[in-house]
Amino acid sequence: MEFSGTQIIKAPQEKVFDFLLDPNQVGFCGPGVESIEILTPTAFKAKAKVGVGFISARFNIDMEIAESERPNRAVLKAKGQAPGSAAHGTATMNLTPGDEPDTTLLVWAANVIMTGLIASVGQRLIEGTANKMVKQSFDCIRTKLEA
């Protein structure tokens, strides 16, 4: 599944970039995130409970910052396992100064592959749930950065 979008965030580009690459900052903006463990400056683990339709699973997720070009671009990779389900994906973030002073334009894209029980609920339901989770995440990010 492919997801993408743009976000205008009322904060300077460097601040947005640093926030988005700090698991302790951005991590708990992900709906269902229960814990985060930083392994190295570019690798961390997370536990998250994800529900799609009538199926709910608790994923153990390994994430890494695969590329980082502060404050303009980053690529993150993730692999997650849950009983009977798995997911892996890549997300790309490109940041540029916004049109207004101290704003940032974030252009993002993600490619996610799900397998197993959670994937059996159907792509339309997964996409609907994922879009809802993305909106919740960006609302949280905006709230924290624009405070």
C-alpha positions as CSV (number, residue, x, y, z in Angstrom):
1,M,0.0,0.0,0.0
2,E,1.2,3.5,-0.9
3,F,0.4,6.6,1.2
4,S,1.5,10.1,0.7
5,G,0.7,13.7,1.6
6,T,1.8,17.1,2.5
7,Q,1.6,19.0,5.8
8,I,2.3,22.6,6.7
9,I,3.7,22.9,10.2
10,K,4.0,26.2,12.0
11,A,7.5,25.7,13.2
12,P,11.0,26.2,11.8
13,Q,12.4,23.5,9.5
14,E,15.2,22.4,11.8
15,K,12.9,22.1,14.8
16,V,10.4,20.0,12.7
17,F,13.2,17.8,11.4
18,D,14.7,17.2,14.9
19,F,11.3,16.4,16.3
20,L,10.4,13.9,13.6
21,L,13.7,12.0,14.0
22,D,13.5,11.9,17.8
23,P,11.7,8.7,18.8
24,N,11.0,10.0,22.3
25,Q,9.3,13.1,20.8
26,V,7.4,11.7,17.7
27,G,7.0,8.1,18.9
28,F,4.0,8.6,21.1
29,C,2.2,10.6,18.5
30,G,1.6,7.2,16.8
31,P,-1.8,5.8,17.8
32,G,-1.5,2.7,19.9
33,V,2.3,3.1,20.7
34,E,2.9,1.6,24.1
35,S,6.7,1.8,24.5
36,I,9.8,2.9,22.7
37,E,13.4,1.7,23.3
38,I,16.3,3.6,21.7
39,L,19.1,1.1,20.7
40,T,21.4,3.5,18.9
41,P,21.1,7.0,17.5
42,T,19.5,5.5,14.3
43,A,17.8,2.4,15.6
44,F,14.9,1.8,18.0
45,K,12.2,-0.6,18.9
46,A,8.6,0.1,19.6
47,K,5.5,-1.8,20.8
48,A,2.2,-0.8,19.4
49,K,-1.3,-2.1,19.5
50,V,-3.0,-1.8,16.1
51,G,-6.6,-2.5,15.4
52,V,-8.1,-2.9,11.9
53,G,-11.8,-3.7,11.8
54,F,-12.5,-6.6,14.2
55,I,-8.8,-7.7,14.4
56,S,-6.4,-6.2,16.9
57,A,-2.7,-7.1,17.2
58,R,0.2,-6.0,19.4
59,F,3.3,-5.4,17.1
60,N,6.9,-5.5,18.1
61,I,8.5,-3.0,15.6
62,D,12.2,-2.5,14.7
63,M,12.8,0.9,13.1
64,E,15.9,2.5,11.7
65,I,16.7,5.9,10.2
66,A,18.2,4.6,7.0
67,E,19.1,8.0,5.6
68,S,19.3,11.5,7.1
69,E,20.1,14.8,5.5
70,R,19.4,17.4,8.2
71,P,17.2,19.4,7.9
72,N,15.9,18.5,4.5
73,R,15.3,14.7,4.1
74,A,15.1,11.4,6.0
75,V,14.2,7.8,5.1
76,L,12.9,5.5,7.8
77,K,12.5,1.7,7.5
78,A,10.4,-0.5,9.8
79,K,9.6,-4.2,10.3
80,G,6.9,-5.3,12.7
81,Q,5.8,-8.7,14.0
82,A,2.6,-9.7,15.8
83,P,1.1,-13.2,16.4
84,G,-0.1,-14.2,12.9
85,S,0.7,-10.9,11.2
86,A,3.7,-9.0,9.9
87,A,4.4,-5.6,8.3
88,H,7.3,-3.8,6.8
89,G,7.6,-0.5,5.2
90,T,9.6,2.6,4.2
91,A,8.8,6.2,4.8
92,T,10.4,9.2,3.1
93,M,10.2,12.8,4.4
94,N,11.2,15.9,2.5
95,L,11.2,19.2,4.4
96,T,11.4,22.7,2.9
97,P,10.7,26.2,4.4
98,G,7.1,27.1,4.1
99,D,5.7,30.2,2.4
100,E,5.2,31.9,5.8
101,P,8.0,32.7,8.2
102,D,8.9,29.9,10.6
103,T,6.7,27.3,8.8
104,T,7.8,24.0,7.2
105,L,6.4,22.1,4.3
106,L,6.6,18.4,4.9
107,V,6.1,16.2,1.9
108,W,6.0,12.5,2.9
109,A,5.4,9.1,1.3
110,A,5.2,5.6,2.8
111,N,5.1,2.2,1.3
112,V,3.7,-0.5,3.6
113,I,3.3,-4.3,3.1
114,M,1.1,-6.2,5.5
115,T,0.8,-10.0,5.6
116,G,-1.1,-12.5,7.7
117,L,-4.2,-12.2,9.7
118,I,-4.4,-8.4,9.9
119,A,-4.0,-8.2,6.1
120,S,-7.0,-10.5,5.7
121,V,-9.5,-7.8,6.6
122,G,-9.0,-6.2,3.2
123,Q,-7.1,-3.4,1.7
124,R,-10.0,-0.8,1.8
125,L,-10.4,-1.3,5.6
126,I,-6.7,-1.2,6.2
127,E,-6.3,2.0,4.1
128,G,-9.2,3.6,5.9
129,T,-7.7,2.8,9.3
130,A,-4.2,3.9,8.2
131,N,-5.5,7.2,6.9
132,K,-7.3,7.8,10.2
133,M,-4.0,7.0,12.1
134,V,-2.0,9.3,9.9
135,K,-4.4,12.1,10.6
136,Q,-4.2,11.5,14.3
137,S,-0.4,11.4,14.2
138,F,0.0,14.6,12.3
139,D,-2.6,16.3,14.6
140,C,-0.4,15.3,17.6
141,I,2.8,16.4,15.9
142,R,1.3,19.8,15.0
143,T,0.0,20.2,18.6
144,K,3.4,19.5,20.1
145,L,5.5,21.6,17.6
146,E,3.1,24.6,17.4
147,A,2.6,24.9,21.2
